[in-house]
Amino acid sequence: MSSCQSLDLRSRGSQRKPADIPPIDPAVLLDLQKHTQDVAHSVELMTRSLNGTIQNMTALSVGYIQTYRDSVDSLGESVDMSIKGMYTLMARCEELDRSMQPIHSLAKQIRDIKRTLDSLESLCK
């Protein structure tokens, strides 16, 4: 529709005579007002409910994020302690290995003594 036609239709509507407009029933207006208030009240209740639900969801999300953060922190501390414990164990194993070095030479000497004793026993028989 062109702008001229649109303008022409609007001008015709404003040229209507008051007798052409049917009378408005006040009961219909009151009923419309009541339904409008009911809808507005329902929208308000729904908005409040939605607000409460969103607040609860936000609180839960914050709680979950804090729990996750605490878990990650705790896991990091546990891993650090485990690594420190592993290095301590490795150092003590190295110390034990160094302290056991004389035992290898003692074992060789014991084997030599046993072999000598076996040789002497075989001569005495």
N, CA, C and O atoms as CSV, one atom per row, in Angstrom:
chain,resi,resn,atom,element,x,y,z
A,1,MET,N,N,0.842,-1.156,0.000
A,1,MET,CA,C,0.000,0.000,0.000
A,1,MET,C,C,0.898,1.233,0.000
A,1,MET,O,O,1.876,1.294,0.745
A,2,SER,N,N,0.572,2.190,-0.817
A,2,SER,CA,C,1.409,3.381,-0.904
A,2,SER,C,C,1.105,4.303,0.266
A,2,SER,O,O,0.089,4.156,0.945
A,3,SER,N,N,1.995,5.248,0.488
A,3,SER,CA,C,1.813,6.168,1.604
A,3,SER,C,C,0.618,7.078,1.384
A,3,SER,O,O,-0.012,7.523,2.343
A,4,CYS,N,N,0.298,7.360,0.110
A,4,CYS,CA,C,-0.865,8.211,-0.176
A,4,CYS,C,C,-2.153,7.491,0.195
A,4,CYS,O,O,-3.064,8.086,0.770
A,5,GLN,N,N,-2.222,6.187,-0.144
A,5,GLN,CA,C,-3.424,5.429,0.178
A,5,GLN,C,C,-3.588,5.308,1.691
A,5,GLN,O,O,-4.692,5.435,2.220
A,6,SER,N,N,-2.461,5.058,2.386
A,6,SER,CA,C,-2.499,4.938,3.841
A,6,SER,C,C,-2.978,6.230,4.466
A,6,SER,O,O,-3.802,6.218,5.381
A,7,LEU,N,N,-2.467,7.338,3.976
A,7,LEU,CA,C,-2.849,8.640,4.487
A,7,LEU,C,C,-4.337,8.890,4.228
A,7,LEU,O,O,-5.035,9.457,5.068
A,8,ASP,N,N,-4.822,8.450,3.025
A,8,ASP,CA,C,-6.213,8.648,2.644
A,8,ASP,C,C,-7.135,7.858,3.578
A,8,ASP,O,O,-8.187,8.359,3.977
A,9,LEU,N,N,-6.736,6.592,3.940
A,9,LEU,CA,C,-7.567,5.780,4.830
A,9,LEU,C,C,-7.624,6.390,6.221
A,9,LEU,O,O,-8.671,6.375,6.868
A,10,ARG,N,N,-6.513,6.920,6.676
A,10,ARG,CA,C,-6.487,7.529,8.009
A,10,ARG,C,C,-7.356,8.786,8.044
A,10,ARG,O,O,-8.058,9.054,9.020
A,11,SER,N,N,-7.290,9.524,6.987
A,11,SER,CA,C,-8.080,10.761,6.978
A,11,SER,C,C,-9.569,10.441,6.929
A,11,SER,O,O,-10.381,11.177,7.489
A,12,ARG,N,N,-9.937,9.332,6.252
A,12,ARG,CA,C,-11.343,8.944,6.220
A,12,ARG,C,C,-11.820,8.516,7.602
A,12,ARG,O,O,-12.953,8.794,7.995
A,13,GLY,N,N,-10.903,7.809,8.362
A,13,GLY,CA,C,-11.274,7.359,9.704
A,13,GLY,C,C,-11.504,8.532,10.633
A,13,GLY,O,O,-12.382,8.473,11.494
A,14,SER,N,N,-10.751,9.575,10.481
A,14,SER,CA,C,-10.921,10.731,11.353
A,14,SER,C,C,-12.132,11.563,10.945
A,14,SER,O,O,-12.593,12.419,11.700
A,15,GLN,N,N,-12.640,11.304,9.747
A,15,GLN,CA,C,-13.806,12.057,9.273
A,15,GLN,C,C,-15.110,11.349,9.633
A,15,GLN,O,O,-16.184,11.801,9.237
A,16,ARG,N,N,-15.032,10.256,10.371
A,16,ARG,CA,C,-16.254,9.546,10.749
A,16,ARG,C,C,-17.108,10.410,11.656
A,16,ARG,O,O,-16.622,11.248,12.416
A,17,LYS,N,N,-18.340,10.177,11.544
A,17,LYS,CA,C,-19.276,10.906,12.380
A,17,LYS,C,C,-19.473,10.136,13.676
A,17,LYS,O,O,-19.409,8.907,13.676
A,18,PRO,N,N,-19.711,10.834,14.778
A,18,PRO,CA,C,-19.933,10.143,16.050
A,18,PRO,C,C,-21.070,9.141,15.983
A,18,PRO,O,O,-21.077,8.188,16.762
A,19,ALA,N,N,-22.015,9.310,15.104
A,19,ALA,CA,C,-23.130,8.372,14.994
A,19,ALA,C,C,-22.682,7.060,14.374
A,19,ALA,O,O,-23.343,6.039,14.559
A,20,ASP,N,N,-21.547,7.062,13.624
A,20,ASP,CA,C,-21.041,5.846,12.996
A,20,ASP,C,C,-20.367,4.920,14.009
A,20,ASP,O,O,-20.278,3.715,13.772
A,21,ILE,N,N,-19.895,5.459,15.129
A,21,ILE,CA,C,-19.193,4.663,16.154
A,21,ILE,C,C,-20.235,4.088,17.095
A,21,ILE,O,O,-21.020,4.838,17.675
A,22,PRO,N,N,-20.259,2.740,17.261
A,22,PRO,CA,C,-21.267,2.151,18.154
A,22,PRO,C,C,-20.953,2.514,19.612
A,22,PRO,O,O,-19.799,2.772,19.952
A,23,PRO,N,N,-21.950,2.531,20.448
A,23,PRO,CA,C,-21.699,2.856,21.865
A,23,PRO,C,C,-20.906,1.725,22.540
A,23,PRO,O,O,-21.063,0.551,22.207
A,24,ILE,N,N,-20.056,2.113,23.493
A,24,ILE,CA,C,-19.216,1.143,24.213
A,24,ILE,C,C,-19.932,0.736,25.477
A,24,ILE,O,O,-20.382,1.576,26.256
A,25,ASP,N,N,-20.032,-0.577,25.673
A,25,ASP,CA,C,-20.717,-1.123,26.846
A,25,ASP,C,C,-19.797,-0.988,28.058
A,25,ASP,O,O,-18.697,-1.541,28.035
A,26,PRO,N,N,-20.199,-0.276,29.121
A,26,PRO,CA,C,-19.353,-0.116,30.311
A,26,PRO,C,C,-19.041,-1.452,30.986
A,26,PRO,O,O,-17.984,-1.584,31.603
A,27,ALA,N,N,-19.916,-2.434,30.889
A,27,ALA,CA,C,-19.656,-3.750,31.491
A,27,ALA,C,C,-18.482,-4.437,30.790
A,27,ALA,O,O,-17.678,-5.126,31.419
A,28,VAL,N,N,-18.404,-4.231,29.461
A,28,VAL,CA,C,-17.286,-4.822,28.712
A,28,VAL,C,C,-15.976,-4.175,29.143
A,28,VAL,O,O,-14.960,-4.852,29.302
A,29,LEU,N,N,-16.012,-2.853,29.330
A,29,LEU,CA,C,-14.802,-2.156,29.790
A,29,LEU,C,C,-14.378,-2.632,31.175
A,29,LEU,O,O,-13.192,-2.841,31.431
A,30,LEU,N,N,-15.351,-2.803,32.063
A,30,LEU,CA,C,-15.035,-3.285,33.417
A,30,LEU,C,C,-14.484,-4.711,33.362
A,30,LEU,O,O,-13.536,-5.051,34.070
A,31,ASP,N,N,-15.093,-5.537,32.509
A,31,ASP,CA,C,-14.613,-6.920,32.356
A,31,ASP,C,C,-13.192,-6.938,31.784
A,31,ASP,O,O,-12.341,-7.712,32.220
A,32,LEU,N,N,-12.961,-6.076,30.807
A,32,LEU,CA,C,-11.624,-5.978,30.216
A,32,LEU,C,C,-10.604,-5.501,31.253
A,32,LEU,O,O,-9.478,-5.995,31.304
A,33,GLN,N,N,-11.014,-4.538,32.074
A,33,GLN,CA,C,-10.123,-4.044,33.120
A,33,GLN,C,C,-9.816,-5.149,34.132
A,33,GLN,O,O,-8.675,-5.288,34.575
A,34,LYS,N,N,-10.846,-5.943,34.501
A,34,LYS,CA,C,-10.635,-7.040,35.460
A,34,LYS,C,C,-9.673,-8.079,34.882
A,34,LYS,O,O,-8.763,-8.534,35.576
A,35,HIS,N,N,-9.866,-8.453,33.627
A,35,HIS,CA,C,-8.976,-9.430,32.996
A,35,HIS,C,C,-7.549,-8.887,32.881
A,35,HIS,O,O,-6.577,-9.622,33.055
A,36,THR,N,N,-7.442,-7.605,32.587
A,36,THR,CA,C,-6.115,-6.975,32.498
A,36,THR,C,C,-5.419,-7.014,33.845
A,36,THR,O,O,-4.226,-7.308,33.921
A,37,GLN,N,N,-6.159,-6.717,34.913
A,37,GLN,CA,C,-5.575,-6.770,36.259
A,37,GLN,C,C,-5.179,-8.199,36.629
A,37,GLN,O,O,-4.134,-8.421,37.240
A,38,ASP,N,N,-6.023,-9.172,36.254
A,38,ASP,CA,C,-5.698,-10.578,36.522
A,38,ASP,C,C,-4.414,-10.987,35.797
A,38,ASP,O,O,-3.551,-11.648,36.374
A,39,VAL,N,N,-4.299,-10.590,34.538
A,39,VAL,CA,C,-3.096,-10.920,33.760
A,39,VAL,C,C,-1.883,-10.237,34.372
A,39,VAL,O,O,-0.820,-10.847,34.488
A,40,ALA,N,N,-2.034,-8.972,34.766
A,40,ALA,CA,C,-0.915,-8.237,35.379
A,40,ALA,C,C,-0.497,-8.915,36.683
A,40,ALA,O,O,0.694,-9.042,36.968
A,41,HIS,N,N,-1.487,-9.351,37.476
A,41,HIS,CA,C,-1.173,-10.039,38.737
A,41,HIS,C,C,-0.452,-11.367,38.462
A,41,HIS,O,O,0.509,-11.715,39.147
A,42,SER,N,N,-0.930,-12.100,37.453
A,42,SER,CA,C,-0.291,-13.372,37.092
A,42,SER,C,C,1.142,-13.146,36.616
A,42,SER,O,O,2.044,-13.908,36.963
A,43,VAL,N,N,1.349,-12.105,35.827
A,43,VAL,CA,C,2.702,-11.789,35.344
A,43,VAL,C,C,3.604,-11.417,36.520
A,43,VAL,O,O,4.767,-11.815,36.565
A,44,GLU,N,N,3.064,-10.652,37.471
A,44,GLU,CA,C,3.848,-10.267,38.651
A,44,GLU,C,C,4.241,-11.496,39.467
A,44,GLU,O,O,5.392,-11.622,39.885
A,45,LEU,N,N,3.285,-12.408,39.695
A,45,LEU,CA,C,3.575,-13.633,40.448
A,45,LEU,C,C,4.615,-14.486,39.723
A,45,LEU,O,O,5.537,-15.020,40.341
A,46,MET,N,N,4.455,-14.604,38.419
A,46,MET,CA,C,5.393,-15.393,37.642
A,46,MET,C,C,6.793,-14.767,37.685
A,46,MET,O,O,7.792,-15.479,37.785
A,47,THR,N,N,6.858,-13.444,37.611
A,47,THR,CA,C,8.146,-12.747,37.667
A,47,THR,C,C,8.804,-12.949,39.025
A,47,THR,O,O,10.010,-13.184,39.103
A,48,ARG,N,N,8.019,-12.858,40.096
A,48,ARG,CA,C,8.569,-13.098,41.447
A,48,ARG,C,C,9.089,-14.533,41.571
A,48,ARG,O,O,10.176,-14.774,42.096
A,49,SER,N,N,8.291,-15.469,41.080
A,49,SER,CA,C,8.703,-16.878,41.142
A,49,SER,C,C,9.985,-17.100,40.345
A,49,SER,O,O,10.905,-17.780,40.799
A,50,LEU,N,N,10.028,-16.523,39.164
A,50,LEU,CA,C,11.217,-16.642,38.318
A,50,LEU,C,C,12.424,-16.012,39.008
A,50,LEU,O,O,13.524,-16.563,38.966
A,51,ASN,N,N,12.219,-14.863,39.640
A,51,ASN,CA,C,13.303,-14.197,40.362
A,51,ASN,C,C,13.826,-15.081,41.488
A,51,ASN,O,O,15.037,-15.223,41.656
A,52,GLY,N,N,12.911,-15.678,42.264
A,52,GLY,CA,C,13.331,-16.574,43.349
A,52,GLY,C,C,14.075,-17.789,42.826
A,52,GLY,O,O,15.082,-18.204,43.400
A,53,THR,N,N,13.580,-18.358,41.738
A,53,THR,CA,C,14.229,-19.530,41.146
A,53,THR,C,C,15.634,-19.181,40.651
A,53,THR,O,O,16.582,-19.939,40.861
A,54,ILE,N,N,15.755,-18.040,40.001
A,54,ILE,CA,C,17.070,-17.617,39.498
A,54,ILE,C,C,18.022,-17.359,40.667
A,54,ILE,O,O,19.201,-17.703,40.582
A,55,GLN,N,N,17.536,-16.766,41.745
A,55,GLN,CA,C,18.382,-16.533,42.922
A,55,GLN,C,C,18.860,-17.861,43.517
A,55,GLN,O,O,20.025,-17.996,43.893
A,56,ASN,N,N,17.951,-18.841,43.600
A,56,ASN,CA,C,18.341,-20.159,44.114
A,56,ASN,C,C,19.375,-20.819,43.213
A,56,ASN,O,O,20.346,-21.404,43.692
A,57,MET,N,N,19.158,-20.720,41.903
A,57,MET,CA,C,20.111,-21.311,40.961
A,57,MET,C,C,21.470,-20.624,41.069
A,57,MET,O,O,22.509,-21.280,40.990
A,58,THR,N,N,21.462,-19.319,41.246
A,58,THR,CA,C,22.709,-18.574,41.391
A,58,THR,C,C,23.435,-18.995,42.663
A,58,THR,O,O,24.650,-19.192,42.653
A,59,ALA,N,N,22.694,-19.131,43.752
A,59,ALA,CA,C,23.308,-19.559,45.017
A,59,ALA,C,C,23.905,-20.959,44.880
A,59,ALA,O,O,25.005,-21.217,45.369
A,60,LEU,N,N,23.186,-21.858,44.219
A,60,LEU,CA,C,23.711,-23.203,43.999
A,60,LEU,C,C,24.966,-23.165,43.136
A,60,LEU,O,O,25.941,-23.865,43.411
A,61,SER,N,N,24.934,-22.348,42.099
A,61,SER,CA,C,26.094,-22.251,41.214
A,61,SER,C,C,27.305,-21.726,41.958
A,61,SER,O,O,28.413,-22.232,41.776
A,62,VAL,N,N,27.108,-20.718,42.794
A,62,VAL,CA,C,28.217,-20.178,43.589
A,62,VAL,C,C,28.751,-21.257,44.525
A,62,VAL,O,O,29.964,-21.408,44.672
A,63,GLY,N,N,27.858,-22.002,45.153
A,63,GLY,CA,C,28.290,-23.086,46.042
A,63,GLY,C,C,29.094,-24.140,45.306
A,63,GLY,O,O,30.126,-24.597,45.799
A,64,TYR,N,N,28.624,-24.530,44.122
A,64,TYR,CA,C,29.349,-25.530,43.328
A,64,TYR,C,C,30.718,-25.018,42.896
A,64,TYR,O,O,31.699,-25.762,42.912
A,65,ILE,N,N,30.782,-23.749,42.512
A,65,ILE,CA,C,32.063,-23.179,42.090
A,65,ILE,C,C,33.029,-23.131,43.267
A,65,ILE,O,O,34.212,-23.429,43.100
A,66,GLN,N,N,32.551,-22.762,44.449
A,66,GLN,CA,C,33.416,-22.730,45.631
A,66,GLN,C,C,33.885,-24.133,45.983
A,66,GLN,O,O,35.050,-24.325,46.332
A,67,THR,N,N,32.996,-25.113,45.897
A,67,THR,CA,C,33.381,-26.500,46.176
A,67,THR,C,C,34.428,-26.973,45.176
A,67,THR,O,O,35.401,-27.625,45.554
A,68,TYR,N,N,34.235,-26.652,43.920
A,68,TYR,CA,C,35.192,-27.028,42.880
A,68,TYR,C,C,36.545,-26.371,43.151
A,68,TYR,O,O,37.586,-27.023,43.059
A,69,ARG,N,N,36.528,-25.074,43.485
A,69,ARG,CA,C,37.770,-24.359,43.778
A,69,ARG,C,C,38.497,-25.005,44.965
A,69,ARG,O,O,39.705,-25.240,44.913
A,70,ASP,N,N,37.744,-25.287,46.029
A,70,ASP,CA,C,38.347,-25.911,47.208
A,70,ASP,C,C,38.920,-27.284,46.871
A,70,ASP,O,O,39.993,-27.651,47.350
A,71,SER,N,N,38.198,-28.041,46.044
A,71,SER,CA,C,38.676,-29.374,45.647
A,71,SER,C,C,39.958,-29.278,44.843
A,71,SER,O,O,40.889,-30.056,45.049
A,72,VAL,N,N,40.006,-28.325,43.929
A,72,VAL,CA,C,41.211,-28.151,43.114
A,72,VAL,C,C,42.382,-27.735,43.989
A,72,VAL,O,O,43.493,-28.238,43.826
A,73,ASP,N,N,42.135,-26.811,44.921
A,73,ASP,CA,C,43.195,-26.383,45.839
A,73,ASP,C,C,43.693,-27.561,46.672
A,73,ASP,O,O,44.898,-27.754,46.833
A,74,SER,N,N,42.757,-28.340,47.196
A,74,SER,CA,C,43.119,-29.493,48.021
A,74,SER,C,C,43.892,-30.521,47.198
A,74,SER,O,O,44.877,-31.087,47.671
A,75,LEU,N,N,43.443,-30.758,45.971
A,75,LEU,CA,C,44.132,-31.704,45.103
A,75,LEU,C,C,45.545,-31.222,44.813
A,75,LEU,O,O,46.485,-32.017,44.827
A,76,GLY,N,N,45.707,-29.929,44.551
A,76,GLY,CA,C,47.031,-29.375,44.297
A,76,GLY,C,C,47.950,-29.560,45.492
A,76,GLY,O,O,49.114,-29.929,45.337
A,77,GLU,N,N,47.422,-29.303,46.692
A,77,GLU,CA,C,48.225,-29.491,47.907
A,77,GLU,C,C,48.596,-30.968,48.075
A,77,GLU,O,O,49.729,-31.285,48.437
A,78,SER,N,N,47.651,-31.862,47.815
A,78,SER,CA,C,47.922,-33.294,47.956
A,78,SER,C,C,48.992,-33.748,46.963
A,78,SER,O,O,49.877,-34.528,47.313
A,79,VAL,N,N,48.908,-33.265,45.740
A,79,VAL,CA,C,49.906,-33.627,44.735
A,79,VAL,C,C,51.277,-33.102,45.147
A,79,VAL,O,O,52.277,-33.812,45.036
A,80,ASP,N,N,51.325,-31.856,45.625
A,80,ASP,CA,C,52.599,-31.291,46.077
A,80,ASP,C,C,53.188,-32.127,47.215
A,80,ASP,O,O,54.382,-32.428,47.214
A,81,MET,N,N,52.351,-32.500,48.183
A,81,MET,CA,C,52.836,-33.303,49.313
A,81,MET,C,C,53.304,-34.680,48.831
A,81,MET,O,O,54.306,-35.200,49.321
A,82,SER,N,N,52.592,-35.264,47.887
A,82,SER,CA,C,52.987,-36.572,47.355
A,82,SER,C,C,54.330,-36.486,46.639
A,82,SER,O,O,55.171,-37.374,46.778
A,83,ILE,N,N,54.527,-35.430,45.883
A,83,ILE,CA,C,55.801,-35.261,45.174
A,83,ILE,C,C,56.927,-35.076,46.174
A,83,ILE,O,O,57.992,-35.675,46.023
A,84,LYS,N,N,56.709,-34.255,47.196
A,84,LYS,CA,C,57.735,-34.055,48.229
A,84,LYS,C,C,58.036,-35.377,48.926
A,84,LYS,O,O,59.198,-35.698,49.176
A,85,GLY,N,N,56.991,-36.146,49.242
A,85,GLY,CA,C,57.189,-37.447,49.892
A,85,GLY,C,C,57.964,-38.404,49.000
A,85,GLY,O,O,58.811,-39.159,49.477
A,86,MET,N,N,57.670,-38.370,47.691
A,86,MET,CA,C,58.379,-39.241,46.754
A,86,MET,C,C,59.867,-38.889,46.710
A,86,MET,O,O,60.715,-39.781,46.733
A,87,TYR,N,N,60.185,-37.606,46.647
A,87,TYR,CA,C,61.589,-37.192,46.630
A,87,TYR,C,C,62.290,-37.552,47.937
A,87,TYR,O,O,63.461,-37.932,47.930
A,88,THR,N,N,61.581,-37.434,49.050
A,88,THR,CA,C,62.160,-37.825,50.345
A,88,THR,C,C,62.445,-39.325,50.353
A,88,THR,O,O,63.513,-39.748,50.796
A,89,LEU,N,N,61.513,-40.120,49.874
A,89,LEU,CA,C,61.706,-41.568,49.812
A,89,LEU,C,C,62.882,-41.927,48.903
A,89,LEU,O,O,63.690,-42.792,49.241
A,90,MET,N,N,62.975,-41.265,47.755
A,90,MET,CA,C,64.093,-41.536,46.845
A,90,MET,C,C,65.427,-41.190,47.502
A,90,MET,O,O,66.399,-41.928,47.344
A,91,ALA,N,N,65.486,-40.083,48.233
A,91,ALA,CA,C,66.726,-39.683,48.912
A,91,ALA,C,C,67.098,-40.707,49.984
A,91,ALA,O,O,68.271,-41.048,50.136
A,92,ARG,N,N,66.115,-41.192,50.720
A,92,ARG,CA,C,66.404,-42.178,51.775
A,92,ARG,C,C,66.830,-43.516,51.173
A,92,ARG,O,O,67.681,-44.209,51.729
A,93,CYS,N,N,66.236,-43.875,50.038
A,93,CYS,CA,C,66.656,-45.110,49.357
A,93,CYS,C,C,68.105,-44.992,48.881
A,93,CYS,O,O,68.866,-45.955,48.977
A,94,GLU,N,N,68.489,-43.834,48.373
A,94,GLU,CA,C,69.875,-43.621,47.954
A,94,GLU,C,C,70.820,-43.697,49.159
A,94,GLU,O,O,71.906,-44.270,49.070
A,95,GLU,N,N,70.393,-43.111,50.287
A,95,GLU,CA,C,71.202,-43.194,51.514
A,95,GLU,C,C,71.358,-44.650,51.945
A,95,GLU,O,O,72.452,-45.084,52.306
A,96,LEU,N,N,70.255,-45.401,51.906
A,96,LEU,CA,C,70.296,-46.811,52.287
A,96,LEU,C,C,71.219,-47.591,51.356
A,96,LEU,O,O,71.985,-48.441,51.810
A,97,ASP,N,N,71.149,-47.311,50.074
A,97,ASP,CA,C,72.017,-47.995,49.110
A,97,ASP,C,C,73.482,-47.695,49.407
A,97,ASP,O,O,74.321,-48.595,49.364
A,98,ARG,N,N,73.794,-46.436,49.708
A,98,ARG,CA,C,75.189,-46.081,50.043
A,98,ARG,C,C,75.628,-46.761,51.338
A,98,ARG,O,O,76.768,-47.212,51.451
A,99,SER,N,N,74.707,-46.834,52.331
A,99,SER,CA,C,75.089,-47.474,53.597
A,99,SER,C,C,75.213,-48.991,53.448
A,99,SER,O,O,75.866,-49.631,54.272
A,100,MET,N,N,74.608,-49.574,52.426
A,100,MET,CA,C,74.680,-51.022,52.204
A,100,MET,C,C,75.918,-51.440,51.389
A,100,MET,O,O,76.188,-52.634,51.260
A,101,GLN,N,N,76.657,-50.495,50.850
A,101,GLN,CA,C,77.829,-50.831,50.050
A,101,GLN,C,C,78.827,-51.727,50.799
A,101,GLN,O,O,79.329,-52.680,50.203
A,102,PRO,N,N,79.133,-51.467,52.066
A,102,PRO,CA,C,80.067,-52.363,52.773
A,102,PRO,C,C,79.533,-53.789,52.914
A,102,PRO,O,O,80.322,-54.727,53.032
A,103,ILE,N,N,78.236,-53.967,52.906
A,103,ILE,CA,C,77.666,-55.309,53.055
A,103,ILE,C,C,78.040,-56.179,51.861
A,103,ILE,O,O,78.250,-57.381,52.021
A,104,HIS,N,N,78.127,-55.600,50.680
A,104,HIS,CA,C,78.503,-56.379,49.497
A,104,HIS,C,C,79.921,-56.937,49.646
A,104,HIS,O,O,80.193,-58.089,49.310
A,105,SER,N,N,80.805,-56.097,50.155
A,105,SER,CA,C,82.176,-56.604,50.343
A,105,SER,C,C,82.217,-57.634,51.475
A,105,SER,O,O,82.975,-58.601,51.394
A,106,LEU,N,N,81.413,-57.444,52.528
A,106,LEU,CA,C,81.354,-58.435,53.616
A,106,LEU,C,C,80.803,-59.763,53.105
A,106,LEU,O,O,81.295,-60.825,53.488
A,107,ALA,N,N,79.806,-59.713,52.260
A,107,ALA,CA,C,79.234,-60.934,51.697
A,107,ALA,C,C,80.282,-61.671,50.875
A,107,ALA,O,O,80.361,-62.898,50.927
A,108,LYS,N,N,81.079,-60.939,50.125
A,108,LYS,CA,C,82.150,-61.574,49.335
A,108,LYS,C,C,83.175,-62.227,50.269
A,108,LYS,O,O,83.650,-63.334,50.013
A,109,GLN,N,N,83.502,-61.529,51.345
A,109,GLN,CA,C,84.460,-62.107,52.301
A,109,GLN,C,C,83.881,-63.361,52.954
A,109,GLN,O,O,84.600,-64.342,53.147
A,110,ILE,N,N,82.589,-63.340,53.296
A,110,ILE,CA,C,81.954,-64.521,53.911
A,110,ILE,C,C,81.972,-65.691,52.928
A,110,ILE,O,O,82.238,-66.824,53.329
A,111,ARG,N,N,81.694,-65.440,51.656
A,111,ARG,CA,C,81.747,-66.511,50.655
A,111,ARG,C,C,83.164,-67.088,50.549
A,111,ARG,O,O,83.353,-68.300,50.453
A,112,ASP,N,N,84.149,-66.187,50.570
A,112,ASP,CA,C,85.541,-66.653,50.495
A,112,ASP,C,C,85.883,-67.511,51.715
A,112,ASP,O,O,86.525,-68.552,51.580
A,113,ILE,N,N,85.457,-67.078,52.898
A,113,ILE,CA,C,85.736,-67.853,54.128
A,113,ILE,C,C,85.048,-69.202,54.043
A,113,ILE,O,O,85.645,-70.218,54.398
A,114,LYS,N,N,83.799,-69.234,53.577
A,114,LYS,CA,C,83.066,-70.491,53.477
A,114,LYS,C,C,83.767,-71.436,52.499
A,114,LYS,O,O,83.895,-72.629,52.774
A,115,ARG,N,N,84.213,-70.914,51.376
A,115,ARG,CA,C,84.909,-71.736,50.396
A,115,ARG,C,C,86.203,-72.302,51.006
A,115,ARG,O,O,86.549,-73.466,50.807
A,116,THR,N,N,86.892,-71.449,51.742
A,116,THR,CA,C,88.143,-71.914,52.386
A,116,THR,C,C,87.851,-73.002,53.401
A,116,THR,O,O,88.580,-73.991,53.477
A,117,LEU,N,N,86.772,-72.827,54.199
A,117,LEU,CA,C,86.390,-73.826,55.187
A,117,LEU,C,C,86.000,-75.137,54.504
A,117,LEU,O,O,86.370,-76.216,54.967
A,118,ASP,N,N,85.254,-75.041,53.406
A,118,ASP,CA,C,84.863,-76.244,52.658
A,118,ASP,C,C,86.121,-76.972,52.144
A,118,ASP,O,O,86.191,-78.200,52.173
A,119,SER,N,N,87.096,-76.206,51.682
A,119,SER,CA,C,88.340,-76.818,51.195
A,119,SER,C,C,89.059,-77.493,52.339
A,119,SER,O,O,89.556,-78.606,52.169
A,120,LEU,N,N,89.135,-76.862,53.499
A,120,LEU,CA,C,89.820,-77.441,54.649
A,120,LEU,C,C,89.089,-78.698,55.133
A,120,LEU,O,O,89.729,-79.683,55.500
A,121,GLU,N,N,87.779,-78.668,55.135
A,121,GLU,CA,C,87.011,-79.838,55.553
A,121,GLU,C,C,87.242,-81.003,54.608
A,121,GLU,O,O,87.354,-82.147,55.048
A,122,SER,N,N,87.311,-80.729,53.340
A,122,SER,CA,C,87.521,-81.814,52.385
A,122,SER,C,C,88.917,-82.399,52.547
A,122,SER,O,O,89.103,-83.587,52.284
A,123,LEU,N,N,89.900,-81.622,52.968
A,123,LEU,CA,C,91.257,-82.133,53.203
A,123,LEU,C,C,91.308,-82.985,54.464
A,123,LEU,O,O,92.048,-83.966,54.539
A,124,CYS,N,N,90.506,-82.591,55.455
A,124,CYS,CA,C,90.504,-83.325,56.708
A,124,CYS,C,C,89.752,-84.645,56.633
A,124,CYS,O,O,89.938,-85.457,57.539
A,125,LYS,N,N,88.982,-84.912,55.712
A,125,LYS,CA,C,88.224,-86.137,55.629
A,125,LYS,C,C,89.010,-87.261,55.105
A,125,LYS,O,O,88.493,-88.371,54.979
